[in-house]
């Protein structure tokens, strides 16, 4: 049995510095091995090169052999690595378990591409890159966006004189990293603006892959700075250098990759990844390493401008990483997180990155994007207030754009999710309990109906279909969505659930306006008006503030049978009824008089028995009734209907709705300003 280790040695090993020291020494030996190989090839000593390599390999094999078992009794000399290896492995009985853990770490390290030497072969491609000298005077023509960025943020680089600086500073910094200190640990060089400026100059003038490799190694150091157990190539002790490094890596990397391995944008908005060439194959490991570091740094950045820049620029690298499903999955998850929780500018940048992923020719990536986008939206809409509603609407509108990229793929997802809504509705209708009703009467259900109405309205827009002469593949889903929506309204018909009914009706109105699909909405609006205009008892007075029906799905108990609640319901129901009557499939139909007559009769009867002042609003809606009917027309002329539908907004009823829409929008803006404290007094 070997000699027992000292307590100080045990403490050093348990502190975590042991593995770091061994990794640093092994890394140094690998660098030394590579440098010796390069030097022997450069001097023309080809015969000595195998001997040198063999000598270093024998040295590493001897070191690994001595570190995997206890030292022999006859040996007098033992290296630090030998002693550390013996203390770890020799004093543990379960050596196999330790070996498995070590091999697992190596696999993980290979997956993360953390080592400098893991993509060192990129330097060999630089000779090909130096053949493409790009003058600064031509940059404005070839890449005006990047040139404008340099003018605004990096005048020092545009006016840089390479002869006035020491061009070998970066090489000296890396050489310093290869020298050992007296204790055997690697000295980490400090990154300076001079070194960074030299890299920028090489990237801008020569599109140098060697400079790009050095830049991305330094970027990794910035991404994993101040983390335990990380062996970094550079030390950054200046905040301005840190910001400059992050910005340079994000802005320059897409430009260099586009120069050496351009990808193709297709006519349908999708992109085709760059062709697999030996150069791209050598660059692939470096690109994945950089992209993983970008994903890592997205969780660390706190400055909104820097975070927006990171998301925007990382989206330009997507065509080069779509072959790695693991990286795509992690990046999509991070973008969805930012899309659902960050500021609006970052939300938009994250959505553009998500849409870029969805534009890949690989349908499996589009499937992941559609599923992740919808589920993130559903989770984010669990609770809705006046403060969260704008961001939820932004998510619904942007997500609908992703679902419109490929209707054939979107159909499968839309069909399944609309079917889920129908199943929840069926279960609630069968069980008829309070808990079962909650599966339908909740914010998530409302936002799902509204989202699919937006998706179908965008995909099946009547104007777009008339231009293209082709129906959308999503059009068959309009009927089941309408049936589910109307079934949800009929589930609970009491007055306390009227806010929920109005939400569903708004979604159906949006759908019918864009798709010109006739939906019978009046039978579901008239009960709201008649029950409110002719209550069984006189409404009670109340000092409650008006109820915001846009952020309510169930009226509070104290609002029931109050004048303020009744007036709010009448005003909203009258406006929605006028919107429906002025919609193209109703107002532009030859059956408009027959459609309006039952509505007018019902409203007149309700106004006569009305006991509230809210009847004036209903009277105004009745006054704009069937005067716009299609009197004296030929029932067989479909062209007449199309012409009438195109001029709906110019009709008296259309002008009335337009005025009401502007009034409501102006009032909403005043309320938003008052909520934010900008104005204290609301004016009519």
BATI-438063 format. One record per residue (C-alpha): residue number from 1; residue in one letter; x negated, y, z. Coordinates in Angstrom, 2 decimals. Last residue first. Example, Ala and Ser with C-alpha at 12.3 -4.5 7.8 and 13.67 -1.06 7.14 Angstrom:
% residues 2
num;residu;px;py;pz
2;S;-13.67;-1.06;7.14
1;A;-12.30;-4.50;7.80
***
This chain:
% residues 684
num;residu;px;py;pz
684;X;64.49;62.63;-23.65
683;X;61.65;63.91;-21.53
682;X;59.69;61.96;-18.96
681;X;57.83;63.93;-16.34
680;X;54.59;62.79;-14.67
679;X;52.44;62.42;-17.74
678;X;49.00;60.76;-17.98
677;X;49.49;58.51;-14.96
676;X;49.08;55.21;-16.82
675;X;52.71;54.26;-16.22
674;X;53.82;57.73;-17.30
673;X;51.86;57.35;-20.53
672;X;53.41;53.94;-21.17
671;X;56.90;55.29;-20.47
670;X;56.35;58.15;-22.89
669;X;55.17;55.73;-25.56
668;X;58.25;53.56;-25.06
667;X;60.52;56.60;-25.41
666;X;58.94;57.51;-28.72
665;X;59.35;53.94;-29.98
664;X;62.99;53.84;-28.89
663;X;63.75;57.07;-30.71
662;X;61.94;55.91;-33.84
661;X;63.95;52.67;-33.94
660;X;67.24;54.50;-33.36
659;X;66.51;56.81;-36.29
658;X;65.65;53.84;-38.55
657;X;68.79;51.98;-37.44
656;X;70.98;54.93;-38.43
655;X;69.17;55.26;-41.76
654;X;69.81;51.57;-42.52
653;X;73.51;51.95;-41.66
652;X;73.78;54.98;-43.95
651;X;72.01;53.09;-46.77
650;X;68.44;53.97;-47.77
649;X;66.91;51.23;-45.61
648;X;68.99;48.57;-47.35
647;X;67.69;49.47;-50.80
646;X;65.83;46.21;-51.60
645;X;68.72;44.14;-50.26
644;X;71.11;45.91;-52.62
643;X;68.94;45.07;-55.62
642;X;68.70;41.44;-54.58
641;X;72.45;41.29;-54.09
640;X;73.12;42.75;-57.52
639;X;70.76;40.19;-59.07
638;X;72.88;37.44;-57.54
637;X;75.80;38.54;-59.70
636;X;78.51;35.88;-59.40
635;X;80.59;37.70;-56.81
634;X;81.04;40.71;-59.08
633;X;81.41;43.83;-57.04
632;X;84.39;45.97;-56.32
631;X;83.62;46.67;-52.69
630;X;80.26;45.46;-51.33
629;X;80.63;46.89;-47.85
628;X;78.79;49.93;-46.58
627;X;81.91;51.35;-44.94
626;X;82.02;48.13;-42.92
625;X;80.60;49.49;-39.67
624;X;78.63;52.55;-38.71
623;X;81.46;53.75;-36.48
622;X;81.43;50.46;-34.58
621;X;77.83;51.02;-33.54
620;X;78.66;54.52;-32.34
619;X;81.63;53.16;-30.41
618;X;79.40;50.60;-28.68
617;X;77.19;53.38;-27.41
616;X;80.22;55.35;-26.20
615;X;81.52;52.32;-24.31
614;X;78.71;52.67;-21.79
613;X;80.85;55.00;-19.72
612;X;82.46;52.05;-18.03
611;X;86.05;50.78;-17.70
610;X;86.39;49.27;-21.19
609;X;89.78;47.83;-22.15
608;X;90.09;49.80;-25.38
607;X;86.38;49.43;-26.07
606;X;86.57;45.62;-25.93
605;X;89.39;45.42;-28.48
604;X;87.58;47.75;-30.83
603;X;84.35;45.73;-30.48
602;X;86.07;42.41;-31.28
601;X;87.82;43.81;-34.33
600;X;84.61;45.40;-35.60
599;X;82.62;42.18;-35.23
598;X;85.33;40.08;-36.92
597;X;85.36;42.52;-39.90
596;X;81.59;42.76;-40.34
595;X;80.86;39.36;-41.87
594;X;83.78;39.50;-44.26
593;X;82.67;42.94;-45.42
592;X;79.02;41.78;-45.87
591;X;79.88;38.73;-48.00
590;X;78.11;40.14;-51.08
589;X;74.92;40.03;-49.03
588;X;72.45;42.88;-48.80
587;X;73.69;43.98;-45.39
586;X;73.43;40.46;-43.98
585;X;70.36;38.83;-45.61
584;X;68.63;42.24;-45.88
583;X;68.96;43.28;-42.20
582;X;71.19;46.27;-41.44
581;X;73.84;44.19;-39.62
580;X;71.12;42.50;-37.55
579;X;69.45;45.76;-36.57
578;X;72.86;47.24;-35.66
577;X;73.55;44.25;-33.41
576;X;70.10;44.62;-31.82
575;X;70.77;48.29;-31.06
574;X;74.21;47.57;-29.64
573;X;72.81;44.78;-27.42
572;X;70.05;47.02;-26.04
571;X;72.36;49.93;-25.19
570;X;75.04;47.66;-23.74
569;X;72.55;45.75;-21.56
568;X;70.99;48.94;-20.18
567;X;74.41;50.45;-19.43
566;X;75.50;47.33;-17.57
565;X;72.30;47.18;-15.50
564;X;72.56;50.83;-14.42
563;X;76.26;50.46;-13.62
562;X;75.69;47.57;-11.24
561;X;77.46;44.21;-11.52
560;X;74.21;42.29;-11.01
559;X;71.16;44.45;-10.35
558;X;70.60;43.26;-6.77
557;X;70.26;39.63;-7.90
556;X;67.28;40.32;-10.13
555;X;67.93;39.90;-13.88
554;X;66.20;36.93;-15.49
553;X;63.88;37.15;-18.49
552;X;62.36;40.51;-17.67
551;X;59.44;42.36;-19.29
550;X;61.25;43.71;-22.34
549;X;64.47;44.30;-20.35
548;X;62.92;47.09;-18.31
547;X;65.61;47.54;-15.63
546;X;66.60;51.15;-14.99
545;X;65.67;52.31;-11.46
544;X;67.97;51.30;-8.63
543;X;70.10;53.97;-6.94
542;X;73.30;51.96;-7.34
541;X;76.98;52.48;-7.97
540;X;79.16;49.41;-8.28
539;X;80.66;48.40;-11.59
538;X;84.49;48.22;-11.48
537;X;85.80;44.65;-11.38
536;X;86.58;41.96;-13.97
535;X;84.19;43.57;-16.42
534;X;85.34;44.80;-19.83
533;X;82.37;46.54;-21.44
532;X;79.80;44.14;-19.97
531;X;81.59;40.91;-20.81
530;X;82.45;42.20;-24.29
529;X;78.94;43.42;-25.10
528;X;76.97;40.36;-23.96
527;X;79.59;38.05;-25.47
526;X;79.18;39.94;-28.80
525;X;75.45;39.32;-29.06
524;X;75.52;35.51;-29.34
523;X;78.32;35.31;-31.93
522;X;76.59;38.18;-33.81
521;X;73.35;36.23;-34.41
520;X;74.42;33.99;-37.29
519;X;70.98;33.56;-39.00
518;X;70.69;34.35;-42.72
517;X;67.15;33.88;-43.98
516;X;65.68;36.93;-45.68
515;X;62.18;35.67;-44.64
514;X;60.93;38.98;-43.24
513;X;64.09;40.42;-41.68
512;X;65.37;36.99;-40.60
511;X;62.25;36.11;-38.63
510;X;62.02;39.45;-36.83
509;X;65.70;39.21;-35.98
508;X;65.20;35.68;-34.64
507;X;62.46;36.92;-32.30
506;X;64.62;39.79;-31.05
505;X;67.51;37.35;-30.48
504;X;65.31;35.14;-28.30
503;X;64.31;38.07;-26.10
502;X;67.94;39.25;-25.87
501;X;69.05;35.83;-24.61
500;X;66.41;35.88;-21.86
499;X;67.58;39.34;-20.73
498;X;71.17;37.99;-20.68
497;X;70.32;35.30;-18.12
496;X;71.95;37.12;-15.16
495;X;75.09;37.56;-17.22
494;X;75.82;33.83;-17.46
493;X;75.49;31.74;-20.67
492;X;72.84;29.23;-19.52
491;X;71.92;26.68;-22.22
490;X;73.62;28.55;-25.08
489;X;70.62;30.85;-25.65
488;X;68.20;27.90;-25.66
487;X;70.32;26.15;-28.28
486;X;70.14;29.22;-30.49
485;X;66.35;29.16;-30.34
484;X;66.05;25.41;-30.94
483;X;68.35;25.63;-33.95
482;X;66.43;28.60;-35.36
481;X;63.13;26.73;-35.00
480;X;64.58;23.61;-36.63
479;X;65.79;25.67;-39.66
478;X;62.64;27.72;-40.17
477;X;60.36;24.66;-40.25
476;X;61.20;23.83;-43.89
475;X;59.49;27.12;-44.88
474;X;56.02;26.09;-43.69
473;X;54.86;24.87;-47.11
472;X;55.40;28.38;-48.43
471;X;57.52;28.84;-51.52
470;X;55.87;29.78;-54.80
469;X;56.64;32.55;-57.30
468;X;53.57;34.47;-56.13
467;X;55.23;37.87;-56.10
466;X;58.65;36.60;-54.98
465;X;57.01;34.54;-52.23
464;X;55.12;37.56;-50.93
463;X;58.25;39.70;-50.80
462;X;60.22;36.96;-49.03
461;X;57.64;36.42;-46.29
460;X;57.36;32.70;-45.60
459;X;53.87;32.63;-44.02
458;X;54.17;35.87;-42.07
457;X;57.75;35.33;-40.89
456;X;56.93;31.69;-40.13
455;X;54.01;32.65;-37.90
454;X;55.88;35.51;-36.21
453;X;58.88;33.27;-35.46
452;X;56.46;30.62;-34.20
451;X;55.01;33.15;-31.77
450;X;58.40;34.41;-30.59
449;X;59.59;30.90;-29.80
448;X;56.32;30.18;-27.97
447;X;56.50;33.49;-26.10
446;X;59.97;32.67;-24.78
445;X;58.99;29.15;-23.73
444;X;55.91;30.43;-21.91
443;X;57.92;33.11;-20.15
442;X;60.34;30.71;-18.50
441;X;63.94;29.61;-18.97
440;X;63.26;26.38;-20.86
439;X;61.51;24.08;-18.38
438;X;63.16;26.10;-15.61
437;X;66.53;24.70;-16.62
436;X;65.37;21.23;-15.57
435;X;64.48;22.49;-12.09
434;X;67.90;24.04;-11.65
433;X;69.65;20.91;-12.85
432;X;71.48;20.17;-16.07
431;X;69.84;16.76;-16.72
430;X;70.90;16.33;-20.34
429;X;70.73;19.95;-21.52
428;X;67.36;20.46;-19.83
427;X;65.92;17.31;-21.40
426;X;67.14;18.40;-24.85
425;X;65.57;21.85;-24.47
424;X;62.21;20.43;-23.42
423;X;62.33;18.03;-26.39
422;X;63.17;20.87;-28.79
421;X;60.21;22.92;-27.57
420;X;57.95;19.90;-28.09
419;X;59.31;19.52;-31.62
418;X;58.27;23.10;-32.28
417;X;54.76;22.09;-31.15
416;X;54.56;19.03;-33.39
415;X;55.93;20.74;-36.50
414;X;53.64;23.74;-36.03
413;X;50.56;21.53;-35.70
412;X;51.28;19.46;-38.82
411;X;52.37;22.52;-40.79
410;X;49.16;24.41;-39.98
409;X;47.10;21.93;-42.02
408;X;49.22;22.43;-45.14
407;X;49.68;26.16;-44.50
406;X;45.90;26.83;-44.52
405;X;44.94;30.36;-43.48
404;X;48.39;31.30;-42.13
403;X;47.86;29.64;-38.74
402;X;44.80;31.85;-38.19
401;X;46.85;34.97;-38.91
400;X;49.50;33.88;-36.42
399;X;46.79;33.80;-33.76
398;X;46.12;37.51;-34.30
397;X;49.75;38.52;-33.88
396;X;50.31;36.30;-30.86
395;X;47.08;37.37;-29.14
394;X;47.83;41.06;-29.62
393;X;51.34;40.52;-28.27
392;X;49.83;38.87;-25.19
391;X;47.47;41.84;-24.74
390;X;50.34;44.32;-24.96
389;X;52.49;42.26;-22.50
388;X;49.85;42.10;-19.75
387;X;50.42;45.53;-18.18
386;X;54.22;45.63;-18.45
385;X;54.32;42.17;-16.96
384;X;54.21;38.58;-18.21
383;X;53.26;35.39;-16.40
382;X;52.50;32.10;-18.13
381;X;51.49;33.87;-21.32
380;X;47.74;33.17;-21.06
379;X;48.21;29.40;-20.88
378;X;50.43;29.37;-23.97
377;X;48.00;31.53;-25.93
376;X;45.06;29.31;-24.98
375;X;47.04;26.25;-26.08
374;X;47.81;27.84;-29.44
373;X;44.24;28.94;-30.16
372;X;42.69;25.65;-29.06
371;X;44.98;23.60;-31.30
370;X;44.50;25.83;-34.32
369;X;40.72;26.05;-33.86
368;X;40.29;22.31;-33.32
367;X;42.31;21.51;-36.44
366;X;40.33;24.09;-38.43
365;X;37.10;22.38;-37.36
364;X;38.50;19.01;-38.50
363;X;39.42;20.59;-41.83
362;X;35.76;21.15;-42.77
361;X;35.73;23.87;-45.43
360;X;35.01;26.43;-42.74
359;X;37.35;29.42;-42.58
358;X;38.63;28.39;-39.13
357;X;35.20;29.10;-37.68
356;X;35.26;32.57;-39.20
355;X;38.75;33.06;-37.77
354;X;37.40;32.26;-34.32
353;X;34.56;34.77;-34.80
352;X;37.07;37.40;-35.91
351;X;39.13;36.57;-32.81
350;X;36.11;37.11;-30.56
349;X;35.46;40.52;-32.13
348;X;39.13;41.45;-31.68
347;X;39.12;40.36;-28.04
346;X;35.85;42.26;-27.49
345;X;37.47;45.49;-28.70
344;X;40.64;44.76;-26.70
343;X;38.84;44.10;-23.43
342;X;38.27;40.51;-22.30
341;X;40.68;37.79;-21.09
340;X;42.29;35.78;-23.89
339;X;39.89;36.36;-26.77
338;X;36.90;36.11;-24.43
337;X;37.95;32.62;-23.30
336;X;38.80;31.61;-26.85
335;X;35.32;32.70;-27.96
334;X;33.71;30.62;-25.21
333;X;35.72;27.50;-26.08
332;X;34.95;27.94;-29.77
331;X;31.22;28.18;-29.03
330;X;31.25;25.00;-26.94
329;X;33.16;23.05;-29.59
328;X;31.04;24.34;-32.46
327;X;27.84;23.40;-30.59
326;X;29.08;19.84;-30.04
325;X;30.31;19.48;-33.60
324;X;26.91;20.33;-35.09
323;X;27.36;20.58;-38.87
322;X;29.14;23.92;-38.45
321;X;25.87;25.48;-37.26
320;X;24.54;27.35;-40.33
319;X;27.89;28.73;-41.55
318;X;28.53;30.08;-38.00
317;X;25.45;32.34;-37.91
316;X;27.41;35.49;-38.90
315;X;29.79;34.91;-35.98
314;X;26.84;35.32;-33.63
313;X;26.51;38.92;-34.79
312;X;30.02;39.92;-33.76
311;X;30.01;38.03;-30.46
310;X;26.63;39.40;-29.40
309;X;27.51;42.94;-30.49
308;X;30.75;42.84;-28.50
307;X;28.83;41.66;-25.44
306;X;26.25;44.41;-25.88
305;X;28.98;47.04;-26.12
304;X;30.84;45.58;-23.14
303;X;27.80;45.55;-20.84
302;X;28.12;42.60;-18.48
301;X;26.17;39.98;-20.41
300;X;25.68;36.69;-18.56
299;X;28.35;34.39;-19.99
298;X;27.55;35.45;-23.56
297;X;23.90;34.66;-22.80
296;X;24.48;30.92;-22.84
295;X;26.38;31.01;-26.13
294;X;23.52;33.02;-27.64
293;X;20.99;30.53;-26.26
292;X;22.92;27.71;-27.91
291;X;22.83;29.63;-31.18
290;X;19.06;30.14;-30.99
289;X;18.40;26.45;-30.36
288;X;20.77;25.48;-33.16
287;X;18.94;27.80;-35.56
286;X;15.51;26.51;-34.52
285;X;16.55;22.90;-35.04
284;X;18.03;23.70;-38.43
283;X;15.03;25.61;-39.80
282;X;13.10;22.52;-40.92
281;X;16.23;21.10;-42.56
280;X;16.89;24.48;-44.16
279;X;13.41;24.45;-45.73
278;X;13.72;20.86;-46.91
277;X;17.02;21.79;-48.56
276;X;20.60;21.14;-47.48
275;X;22.73;23.59;-49.41
274;X;24.12;26.45;-47.35
273;X;27.55;25.94;-45.78
272;X;30.58;26.71;-48.01
271;X;32.83;29.53;-46.93
270;X;36.58;30.00;-46.91
269;X;38.42;33.08;-48.14
268;X;40.17;31.36;-51.04
267;X;37.58;32.64;-53.55
266;X;34.70;30.87;-51.82
265;X;31.82;32.45;-49.90
264;X;28.48;30.69;-50.47
263;X;25.63;30.35;-47.98
262;X;22.17;31.87;-48.27
261;X;19.14;30.01;-46.91
260;X;15.98;32.16;-46.88
259;X;17.51;35.64;-47.17
258;X;20.73;34.83;-45.29
257;X;18.62;33.36;-42.50
256;X;16.52;36.52;-42.24
255;X;19.56;38.83;-42.18
254;X;21.46;36.67;-39.68
253;X;18.42;36.72;-37.31
252;X;17.78;40.46;-37.45
251;X;20.81;41.87;-35.62
250;X;21.13;39.39;-32.74
249;X;17.39;38.94;-32.17
248;X;16.73;42.67;-32.33
247;X;19.60;43.55;-29.99
246;X;18.52;41.02;-27.37
245;X;14.87;42.10;-27.58
244;X;15.71;45.80;-27.37
243;X;17.94;45.23;-24.35
242;X;15.19;43.28;-22.57
241;X;12.52;45.81;-23.55
240;X;14.72;48.58;-22.11
239;X;15.24;46.60;-18.92
238;X;11.52;46.07;-18.36
237;X;9.91;43.09;-16.61
236;X;10.28;40.46;-19.32
235;X;8.10;37.35;-18.99
234;X;7.56;35.17;-22.01
233;X;7.16;31.47;-22.85
232;X;9.59;30.20;-20.25
231;X;9.49;26.99;-18.20
230;X;12.93;26.87;-16.56
229;X;13.50;25.02;-13.28
228;X;15.29;27.88;-11.57
227;X;16.84;30.63;-13.64
226;X;15.57;34.22;-13.42
225;X;15.45;34.56;-17.24
224;X;17.28;31.92;-19.24
223;X;18.63;34.18;-22.01
222;X;15.60;36.48;-22.00
221;X;13.17;33.57;-22.32
220;X;15.31;32.15;-25.11
219;X;15.08;35.47;-26.90
218;X;11.27;35.31;-26.62
217;X;11.34;31.96;-28.40
216;X;13.73;33.51;-30.92
215;X;11.34;36.36;-31.67
214;X;8.35;34.04;-32.08
213;X;10.30;31.86;-34.52
212;X;11.48;34.93;-36.43
211;X;7.91;36.21;-36.69
210;X;6.89;32.88;-38.23
209;X;9.89;32.98;-40.52
208;X;8.70;36.30;-41.95
207;X;11.27;38.28;-43.93
206;X;8.20;40.12;-45.25
205;X;8.94;43.77;-44.58
204;X;11.80;43.65;-42.09
203;X;10.80;40.52;-40.24
202;X;7.12;41.44;-40.10
201;X;7.93;44.97;-38.88
200;X;10.35;43.66;-36.27
199;X;7.76;41.23;-34.97
198;X;5.20;44.03;-34.72
197;X;7.74;46.17;-32.86
196;X;8.35;43.39;-30.34
195;X;4.66;43.10;-29.61
194;X;4.37;46.86;-29.18
193;X;7.52;47.03;-27.06
192;X;5.96;44.65;-24.55
191;X;6.59;41.05;-23.53
190;X;4.61;39.98;-20.51
189;X;2.54;36.82;-20.85
188;X;3.22;33.76;-18.67
187;X;0.00;32.34;-17.20
186;X;0.25;28.56;-17.15
185;X;-0.40;26.82;-13.84
184;X;-3.62;24.84;-13.13
183;X;-4.45;26.50;-9.82
182;X;-7.41;28.46;-11.28
181;X;-5.14;29.95;-14.00
180;X;-4.70;28.22;-17.31
179;X;-4.84;29.91;-20.68
178;X;-2.17;29.07;-23.29
177;X;0.10;32.00;-22.47
176;X;-2.78;34.38;-23.11
175;X;-3.02;33.02;-26.63
174;X;0.63;33.88;-27.09
173;X;0.04;37.47;-26.02
172;X;-3.08;37.71;-28.18
171;X;-1.06;36.51;-31.16
170;X;1.56;39.17;-30.46
169;X;-1.07;41.87;-30.12
168;X;-2.75;40.85;-33.38
167;X;-1.30;43.61;-35.46
166;X;-2.99;46.29;-33.38
165;X;-1.16;49.42;-34.29
164;X;-1.97;52.36;-36.54
163;X;-2.35;50.23;-39.66
162;X;1.21;48.92;-39.35
161;X;2.64;52.43;-39.62
160;X;6.26;52.42;-38.37
159;X;8.61;55.05;-39.73
158;X;11.48;52.59;-40.25
157;X;10.62;50.91;-36.95
156;X;10.71;54.13;-34.93
155;X;13.98;55.10;-36.57
154;X;15.58;52.12;-34.82
153;X;19.13;52.79;-33.64
152;X;20.95;54.98;-36.13
151;X;18.70;54.55;-39.14
150;X;18.21;50.86;-38.38
149;X;21.99;50.31;-38.24
148;X;22.39;52.12;-41.54
147;X;19.78;49.83;-43.11
146;X;21.69;46.78;-41.81
145;X;24.93;48.00;-43.35
144;X;23.22;49.07;-46.59
143;X;21.72;45.60;-47.22
142;X;20.37;45.33;-50.77
141;X;20.50;49.02;-51.73
140;X;19.32;50.54;-48.44
139;X;16.65;47.85;-48.10
138;X;15.01;48.75;-51.41
137;X;12.91;51.62;-49.96
136;X;11.78;49.37;-47.11
135;X;10.04;47.08;-49.59
134;X;10.79;43.39;-49.52
133;X;7.95;40.97;-50.01
132;X;9.33;37.54;-50.96
131;X;6.10;35.50;-51.32
130;X;5.66;35.80;-47.55
129;X;8.62;33.45;-47.07
128;X;6.95;30.59;-48.93
127;X;3.85;30.93;-46.78
126;X;6.14;31.12;-43.77
125;X;7.42;27.59;-44.24
124;X;4.48;26.08;-42.33
123;X;5.34;28.28;-39.35
122;X;8.74;26.57;-39.13
121;X;6.88;23.40;-38.11
120;X;6.85;24.78;-34.55
119;X;10.46;23.80;-34.02
118;X;10.07;21.66;-30.90
117;X;6.73;23.29;-30.14
116;X;8.21;26.19;-28.21
115;X;10.27;23.81;-26.15
114;X;13.93;24.41;-25.24
113;X;15.62;22.63;-28.11
112;X;18.77;22.17;-26.02
111;X;19.33;18.64;-27.29
110;X;15.65;17.80;-26.85
109;X;15.78;19.01;-23.29
108;X;18.83;16.86;-22.66
107;X;17.06;13.85;-24.07
106;X;13.98;14.58;-21.96
105;X;16.10;14.94;-18.86
104;X;17.75;11.59;-19.57
103;X;14.34;9.98;-20.00
102;X;13.36;11.28;-16.56
101;X;16.57;10.00;-15.00
100;X;16.05;6.58;-16.56
99;X;12.46;6.47;-15.29
98;X;13.66;7.36;-11.80
97;X;16.25;4.57;-11.85
96;X;13.64;2.12;-13.09
95;X;11.33;3.03;-10.22
94;X;13.75;1.87;-7.54
93;X;11.19;1.18;-4.82
92;X;10.10;4.76;-4.50
91;X;6.70;5.60;-3.01
90;X;4.73;4.82;-6.17
89;X;6.93;6.91;-8.48
88;X;6.82;10.29;-6.82
87;X;3.54;10.11;-4.91
86;X;1.83;8.30;-7.77
85;X;2.88;10.97;-10.28
84;X;1.70;13.76;-7.99
83;X;-1.67;12.01;-7.46
82;X;-2.22;11.38;-11.14
81;X;-1.18;14.90;-12.10
80;X;-3.58;16.35;-9.55
79;X;-6.38;14.18;-10.93
78;X;-7.87;11.21;-9.05
77;X;-11.54;10.31;-8.60
76;X;-12.86;7.52;-6.35
75;X;-11.15;4.56;-8.00
74;X;-11.68;1.14;-6.39
73;X;-8.37;1.04;-4.52
72;X;-6.24;1.37;-7.63
71;X;-3.85;4.33;-7.92
70;X;-0.09;3.76;-7.44
69;X;2.00;3.45;-10.62
68;X;3.69;5.52;-13.31
67;X;1.35;8.51;-13.08
66;X;-1.72;6.44;-13.96
65;X;-0.15;5.14;-17.17
64;X;1.19;8.55;-18.13
63;X;-2.24;10.11;-17.68
62;X;-3.99;7.36;-19.63
61;X;-1.48;7.71;-22.44
60;X;-1.98;11.49;-22.47
59;X;-5.78;11.15;-22.61
58;X;-5.58;8.48;-25.30
57;X;-3.35;10.81;-27.33
56;X;-5.83;13.64;-26.85
55;X;-8.71;11.48;-28.03
54;X;-6.71;10.11;-30.93
53;X;-5.89;13.61;-32.09
52;X;-9.54;14.61;-31.89
51;X;-10.66;11.48;-33.71
50;X;-8.00;11.86;-36.37
49;X;-9.15;15.46;-37.00
48;X;-12.86;14.73;-37.18
47;X;-12.74;13.44;-40.74
46;X;-10.76;16.37;-42.00
45;X;-13.34;18.86;-40.95
44;X;-12.44;21.45;-43.54
43;X;-12.64;24.34;-41.08
42;X;-8.87;25.01;-41.38
41;X;-7.92;21.37;-40.86
40;X;-10.06;21.11;-37.72
39;X;-8.62;24.34;-36.37
38;X;-5.02;23.24;-37.00
37;X;-5.58;19.93;-35.21
36;X;-7.32;21.66;-32.30
35;X;-4.44;24.10;-31.99
34;X;-1.88;21.28;-32.02
33;X;-3.66;19.30;-29.30
32;X;-4.12;22.41;-27.17
31;X;-0.43;23.16;-27.48
30;X;0.41;19.59;-26.47
29;X;-2.04;19.76;-23.55
28;X;-0.47;23.01;-22.38
27;X;2.98;21.43;-22.50
26;X;1.72;18.57;-20.37
25;X;0.31;21.04;-17.84
24;X;3.52;23.07;-17.75
23;X;5.68;19.98;-17.40
22;X;3.56;18.74;-14.46
21;X;3.78;22.11;-12.73
20;X;7.54;22.39;-13.25
19;X;8.06;18.85;-11.99
18;X;6.23;19.67;-8.76
17;X;7.70;23.13;-8.23
16;X;11.10;21.78;-7.18
15;X;10.66;22.56;-3.48
14;X;10.80;18.84;-2.62
13;X;7.39;18.20;-4.20
12;X;5.70;21.06;-2.34
11;X;7.24;19.96;0.95
10;X;6.06;16.39;0.41
9;X;2.55;17.66;-0.37
8;X;2.51;19.78;2.77
7;X;3.58;16.76;4.79
6;X;0.56;14.78;3.59
5;X;0.95;11.69;1.46
4;X;0.51;8.19;2.95
3;X;-2.33;6.18;1.41
2;X;-1.33;3.46;-0.96
1;X;0.00;0.00;0.00
***
